């Protein structure tokens, strides 16, 4: 299946001012919807006017949280070409999440084709101001109207679009991070590697606490020993210590970030040693005391890269790189964002054109 039914809206919305865009508050004219039933599989893929969903009050997603979501962006080059960044990786990660959540596999080509078709129809919504993009949110929900605890048999797959500015209003200004040692985000054998709403809902209590204390985000430690660094908020974390990079390994408790993978590839191409290994928070602070902690940054689709200027753990404060963005962080942002908007050469085949 690579063609979808299209019903265009009769009343187009007013486009937002690109100078005042916030993240995820405005949505485009159309959305993609596709249904799943055991007898038919995925069927009736269609692009329709953006509108509220109609769900039975007993829908499984509302009671047992059987759902998943993804996030990627569409960009417009100076020449007016529309392009996506590694959407095949989002499709693969979707199916990894689906496997964990007992949800049906979706053909990855259909998945990417649906994104491309919807983005093409609403391409006039892509802002062209620096540090803006069209955020793409594919998601899947369980729709059986049944209150027994079991995997749903029916599902909806939906894609919506939102023109966005920087994820953090401060842009690339370094953020203040609170190291969380009370709550945990995920455990081995759990759903930490899956892209599901439950992971984010469980994180809100710690993030709320951090905000009340004047911090922008949380650095999560492992759930078992509360010793090893894992993620920063909803993003992957990197630490540059004495010239080498360290980031948590993929063993089921953190999200296998597409930006993470891209950054690692680029840094290794540049000759950096990138260690995917467990790193104790105590060693991070020891490196800071010895003057070896050079940069800390978070990576993810929403922000691309977010430099960290301060860490707080067990009544200890560390200021990183004079609370300024590090040279590597800036270089990585320029490389990836430059590639995404067509100003840097794509030598790895990561860019997918929307034609």
N, C-alpha and C positions, 0 to 999 in steps of 0.2 A: 504494500500500500504506500503510494507516494503522492497521491492526490487526495484532496479533502474538499468536502462541501464548503461553500462560502456563502454566508449571509451577511451583507454589509449593513452597518448601522445607518439609520435614516437621519440621525441627529448627531453630528460630530461634536465632541467636546472642545472647549477652548484650551489651547496649549498653555502650559505654565510658563512663567518667566524663567529662563535658564539661569538668570543671575541669583535667584532666590530658591532654587530647588532644594528640598530636603530629601531625605532618604525614605522611599517607600510610602509616600502619602498621596501620590497622584497616579491614576491608572489610565491606560490608553483606551481606544474605542472598542477594541475587540479582544476576544479570548479564544483559546482552543479547548475543545472538550472531546473526550473519547470515552466510551463505555466498555466495561468488561463483564461478560457472563460466561460461566463454564462451558455452555453449549456452543457459543459463538467465538469465544476468545475476545480480543480487543476488536472493536468494530465501531462504525459510524463516526469516524474522525471528522470534526467539523470546526470551522471558524465562524463564530457568531458574535453579535454585539455583547460587550461587557455588561453583565447583569448579575443580580443576586442568584445564588443557587437555591433550588428547592430541595430540602432534605426532610425525610421522615424524622420525627422527634426520637424515634428508636434507632436511628442510624448508628451502626457500630462505631464509627469514628468518634461520635460524640460521647460515648460511654467507655470505650476501651482503648481509644487513642491509636487505632490501627491506621497509620498514615505515614507519608514520607514527603520530603520536598527537596528541591535543588535550587541552585542559584548560579547564574552566569550573566554576562553582559553582551550587548550588541553595541558596536561603535561605528561612527561614520568618519571616513578619512577626509582630508582636505579636498580630495577630488570627488567627494560625494559617494564613494563606494561604502557599502554596508558590510561589516564583517563580525564574526564571532571568534572567540578564543577557546580552542580545544573543547568544543561541545561534545565530542565523542567520549571524553573523560567523564563528563557529567552523566552521559547515558550509561556508561559502565558502572559508575558509582551508584546510580539509581537502582540497577539490578542487584548490586551487592546489598543495598539497603532492603530491597524487596525480598531477597532471600531470607534475611534475618527477621523480617516482619511478617513472613508467611503471606506475601502479596505476589501477584502474578508478574512474571517476567514480561518485559516489553521489548519489542524489536528495536534495537538501537538505531537502525537506519530510519525507521518510522519516527522515532523520538526526535532525532536531529532534523528530519524533514519537516516535522510539525513546528519546531522552533523556527526554522528558516521561513516557512510559509507565513506564520503569524507575524514575525518581525518584518517581512517584506510588505505585508499589507499595512502595518502601522509604522513604517520606516520614517514617516514625516514627524514622528514623535521623538526621534533620536536627537537629543540636544547636541549642538556642536561647540559649546563653550568648553574650555579646558577643564579637565577633571570631572566631566560629566559623562553619562552614558545612558543606555536604555537597559534597565535591569530586567532579566528574564527569570520568572519564578515558575518552574514546572512543579506540580505536586499531585499526589495520588491519595484518595480517601476511600475508606471502606463504607459501603452504602447499605448493607443488609439491615432490614428493620427487625432486629432480633436481639433480645437482651441476654441470651445465653453467652457464656464466655467461650468463644471459638472464632477461628478465622472466618472472615466474611467470604461469601462466594461472589459478590458483585462489587465493582469498584468504578470510580470515575478518575480519569487522568485529565488534568486541567493545566493550562499554561496561561499566565497573565503577565503583563508588561507594565513597567513603571519607569518613567524618566527620572533619573536621580542625579544629585550632586554628590559631594564627598560624604562618605559614611560618618566621619567625625567632622563636625562643623569647623574644627581647628585645622582640618586638612592634614598636612604632614608635620604639624607641630607635635613634639613628643608628648606622650601621655603619662599619667601617674598610675601605677599599678599596685594593687594590694595583693599580697600573697596569702591565699586562703588556706587556713589549716584547721578549720572546723567542719565545713561542708565538703562533700565530694561530688564530682560531676559524673564519673563513670567508673566501672570496675571491670577487671578481667572477666570475660564471659558475658558481659552485658552488651549494651547497645551504643557504646561510646564511639564506635567507628561508623555507625549508621547516621544518616541525615534525617533525623526525626524530631518532631516538635517536643516530645517528652524530655529529651536531653536539654533543651533550651528552657523549658518550664522549670525543670529541677535546678537550673543554675540561677534562677532569678532571685532567690533569697540571698545568696552570697553576693550577687552583683548589687542588690539593693543596699546591703550592709556596706559594701565598698563605697557606693555613691554617698551614703550618709556620712562617711568618714572623709569625704573629699577626694576620692580616687575615681579614675575613669573606668577602670576594669579590674578583673580578677585574674591572677595567675594561679591556675589549679595545680595542686600537687597530687601524686598518685593516691589512690584510695586505701591501699593496704598499709603502707608505712608512713604516708604523708611526708615523704622525704624527697621524692624526685619530681622535677618540673615536668608538666605535661602541656597544657594549652593556656593561652591568654584569651579569656572570654570565649568567643566562638572561633578563634583564629589559632593557627599554628605558631609556635614560639621558636625563635632563634636567638642564640647567644654567641657573640663573637668574643672569644677569650684567647688572648695572646696570639692573635692571627688566625686561629682556627674557628670554625663554626660548629655549634652543637645544637641538635634538635631532637626531640623525643622520637623514639622508634615507633613503627607501626605494629603494635601487637594487640590491637583490638580496643584500646581505651581512648584513642584520639581519632579525629577525623582525618582520613587520608586526603589532605587538601590538594586541589589541582594547582593552586598558586604555590603551595609548598613544594610540590613536585617540580614545577617550572623553575622556581628559585634555586632549588638544589642543582638542577641540570645546568642552569646558567652559571652559578657560582663555580661548579666543578669545571665547566668549560673555561672559565677565567683563571683556573689554577688554584682555587681555594680548596683546602681540606675541609670537607663537610662530614661531620661525625653524627650518624644516626644512632645515638646511644643514650642510656639513662644518665641524667645529670642531676646531682643532688643540689638542692637549693643552698645548702651550707657551702658547697663548692663555688656556687655563683657569688655568694657574699665574700668568700675568702679571696676569690679572684679580684673582686672590687677593692678589697683592702690592700691587695698587693699591686694595684694599678694595672691589672691585666684584663679587666672587664671593659672591652672597648665599645661594644654596641649590643643592644637588645632590641629586637623588633618582632612584630607579629605580622603574619601574612594571611590573606584571604581574598575571596572574590570581591566582597563589598568595599574594602578599603585598599586593596592591592598590598600595600605595606603601611604599617603603623609603627613609627619609631617609639621606643620607650625611654623616657627621660628620668624616671624615678621608680624604685622598688621599695616596698615597705614589708618587712617580715619580722615577727617577734620583737617589736619595738626597735628594730634597726632600719635606718634609712640609707639608701644608696642612690646617689645621683650619677647618672651615666652620661659620659661625653658632654659634661657641662650643661646638661639638659638641652642639647642641640641634636638635630638629626645627624647621624653618622654618615661618613662618605660612602660606605658600602650600601647603606639603606637608600640613600639618594640615587646612587648609581643603579641599583636594582629596580627602583621605582621607574626611573627614566627609561630603562631597557624594556621592562614589561609593558608599561603604559605606552611607550613609543611604538612598540610592536603592535599593540592592540589598536592604535589609531592610525597605523600605516606610516609612521615616521621613522621606524627602525625596520631593517630588513628581517623578514621571517626566514631564517635559515633552517628551521626544524620542522616546518610543515604544520605549525600550530594554528595558523589563521585559516578560517573557513569563510569563504565569500557567500553572501546572500544575494542571489541573482534572480 
